[in-house]
Amino acid sequence: MVAAAALALLLAGCGAKSGDHGSMNMNAANSETASPMPGNEAATNGEAGGSAAHEGMNHGSGELPEGMQDAPSPKFPVGSQAILKTDHMPGMEGAEATIAGAYATTAYAVSYTPTTGGERVTNHKWVVQEELEGAGSAPYKPGDEVVLKADHMEGMDGAKATIDSAEPMTVYAVDYQPTDGGEIVKNHMWVTESELAKE
């Protein structure tokens, strides 16, 4: 039954092919879903929901990029609850989330042409400093050219990108139950403080 649900979610797809994705965060590449039944957790190849706008999503293991540093005093501490105020994925807006991680970094919106071809993706949010090839500790500026080592979406890893915006901030990984039903999403990366509200 879980395998059938995973296949259905995989076929539904999640990831954008092109265009302006504004507030859409395709960072669920590092997300995994789990059955809400205790003791019946299993990683699948899809997030809850699905939409043609999310085709091509590359779902990973939820592993943190190398070099991530815990935020010293996040507004939303690990284990606390928050309400999601963003629609990165279907069923996210208004969902109750548990903070799974809080990290101090620089978050970027980027535009890039996928290595797999297709139209340029613009204003993709969010990629963090640790997901840029050869990035040191100094943040990049808007207009800088970088190479992505994030695999949030198909064709993203290794793509040349332009920094659209750069903001030093705390970013969060969250677990949440989509408001439109579906399985619990584990370790969705990345959500910013402005995309969270206290319960």
C-alpha positions in Angstrom: 0.0 0.0 0.0 2.8 2.4 0.9 4.6 1.5 -2.4 1.4 2.3 -4.4 1.1 5.6 -2.7 4.8 6.4 -3.3 4.3 5.5 -7.0 1.2 7.7 -7.3 3.1 10.6 -5.7 6.1 10.1 -8.0 3.9 10.1 -11.1 2.1 13.3 -9.8 5.5 15.0 -9.8 6.6 18.1 -8.0 8.9 20.6 -9.4 8.8 23.4 -11.8 10.1 23.2 -15.4 10.5 26.9 -16.0 9.3 30.4 -15.5 9.1 32.7 -12.5 8.6 30.8 -9.3 8.6 33.8 -7.0 7.8 32.5 -3.6 7.9 28.8 -4.6 10.5 26.9 -2.8 11.5 23.9 -4.6 13.8 22.8 -1.8 11.7 19.8 -1.0 14.3 17.9 -2.9 15.8 17.2 0.5 12.4 16.3 1.9 11.0 12.9 2.6 7.5 11.9 3.4 6.4 9.5 6.1 3.2 7.8 6.9 1.3 9.4 9.9 1.1 5.9 11.4 3.6 5.6 14.3 6.3 3.1 13.5 5.4 3.0 9.8 7.8 5.7 8.5 9.2 5.2 5.0 10.9 7.6 2.6 9.1 8.0 -0.7 9.8 9.7 -3.9 7.2 12.4 -3.5 5.8 15.1 -1.3 2.2 15.2 -0.3 0.0 16.7 -3.0 1.3 17.2 -6.5 0.9 19.6 -9.3 2.2 20.1 -12.8 4.0 23.1 -11.4 6.1 20.8 -9.3 7.2 18.4 -12.0 10.8 17.3 -12.0 11.4 17.5 -8.3 14.4 15.5 -7.2 13.5 14.0 -3.8 16.6 13.3 -1.6 17.4 11.9 1.7 16.9 15.0 3.8 20.6 15.2 4.4 22.0 18.7 5.3 24.5 20.3 3.0 28.0 20.0 4.4 29.1 22.9 6.6 25.7 24.0 7.9 25.9 25.7 11.3 23.1 25.7 13.9 21.6 29.1 14.5 22.7 30.3 18.0 19.3 31.7 19.1 16.6 31.1 16.5 13.2 32.8 16.8 11.7 29.3 16.3 13.8 26.8 18.3 14.1 23.1 17.2 11.1 21.2 18.4 8.8 24.2 18.6 5.6 24.6 16.6 4.8 27.2 14.0 2.3 27.9 11.3 3.6 28.0 7.7 2.8 31.3 5.9 4.1 30.2 2.5 3.0 28.1 -0.4 6.2 26.5 -1.6 4.3 23.2 -2.0 0.6 22.4 -2.2 -1.0 22.1 1.3 1.8 24.1 2.9 0.0 27.4 3.5 -1.5 27.4 7.0 -0.1 24.0 8.0 1.2 23.4 11.5 4.9 22.7 11.4 7.5 21.3 13.8 10.9 22.9 13.5 13.4 20.2 12.6 16.4 22.4 12.3 17.5 26.1 12.4 20.7 27.2 10.6 22.6 30.4 10.3 23.6 31.0 6.7 23.0 33.3 3.7 19.9 32.4 1.7 19.7 33.2 -2.0 17.1 33.5 -4.7 18.7 32.4 -7.9 18.0 32.1 -11.7 19.5 29.3 -13.7 19.1 27.2 -16.8 18.7 23.5 -16.0 21.6 21.3 -17.1 18.9 19.0 -18.6 17.8 21.8 -20.9 14.5 23.7 -21.0 13.6 27.2 -20.1 15.5 29.3 -17.5 14.1 29.1 -14.0 13.9 32.5 -12.4 13.8 33.6 -8.8 14.1 30.1 -7.3 13.9 30.3 -3.5 15.8 29.2 -1.5 19.4 28.0 -2.0 21.8 28.4 0.9 25.5 29.4 0.9 26.5 25.8 1.6 24.7 24.7 -1.7 27.0 26.8 -3.9 30.1 25.2 -5.5 33.3 26.6 -4.0 31.5 29.0 -1.7 33.6 30.2 1.2 32.1 32.2 4.2 31.8 35.5 2.3 28.3 35.9 0.9 27.7 36.5 -2.8 26.0 39.6 -4.1 23.1 40.0 -6.5 24.4 39.6 -10.1 27.2 37.3 -9.1 27.5 34.1 -11.2 27.7 30.8 -9.2 27.5 27.0 -9.8 24.8 25.2 -7.9 25.4 22.0 -6.0 21.9 21.7 -4.8 19.6 19.1 -6.2 16.3 20.6 -5.3 15.1 20.1 -8.8 16.0 18.0 -11.8 18.8 19.8 -13.7 19.8 22.0 -10.8 23.0 20.3 -9.6 25.9 21.7 -11.6 23.8 24.5 -13.2 25.3 28.0 -13.7 23.2 30.5 -11.8 22.9 34.2 -11.2 22.2 35.5 -7.7 18.9 37.4 -7.7 19.0 38.3 -3.9 21.1 37.4 -0.9 20.1 37.6 2.7 22.0 36.6 5.8 19.4 34.9 8.0 18.2 31.8 9.9 16.7 29.2 7.6 14.6 26.3 8.9 13.9 22.7 8.0 10.4 21.7 9.0 8.1 18.7 9.4 4.4 19.3 8.6 1.1 17.7 7.8 -0.3 19.2 4.5 -3.6 21.0 4.9 -4.9 19.2 1.8 -4.3 15.8 3.3 -1.6 13.4 2.3 1.4 12.1 4.1 3.5 14.0 6.6 6.4 15.9 5.0 9.7 15.5 6.9 12.6 17.8 6.8 11.4 20.3 4.1 14.3 22.7 3.4 14.2 25.7 3.4 11.7 28.0 5.2 12.6 31.5 6.4 11.5 33.3 9.6 9.2 35.5 7.6 7.5 32.4 6.3 6.7 31.2 9.8 4.2 32.4 12.4 3.9 31.6 16.1 0.9 29.4 16.9 
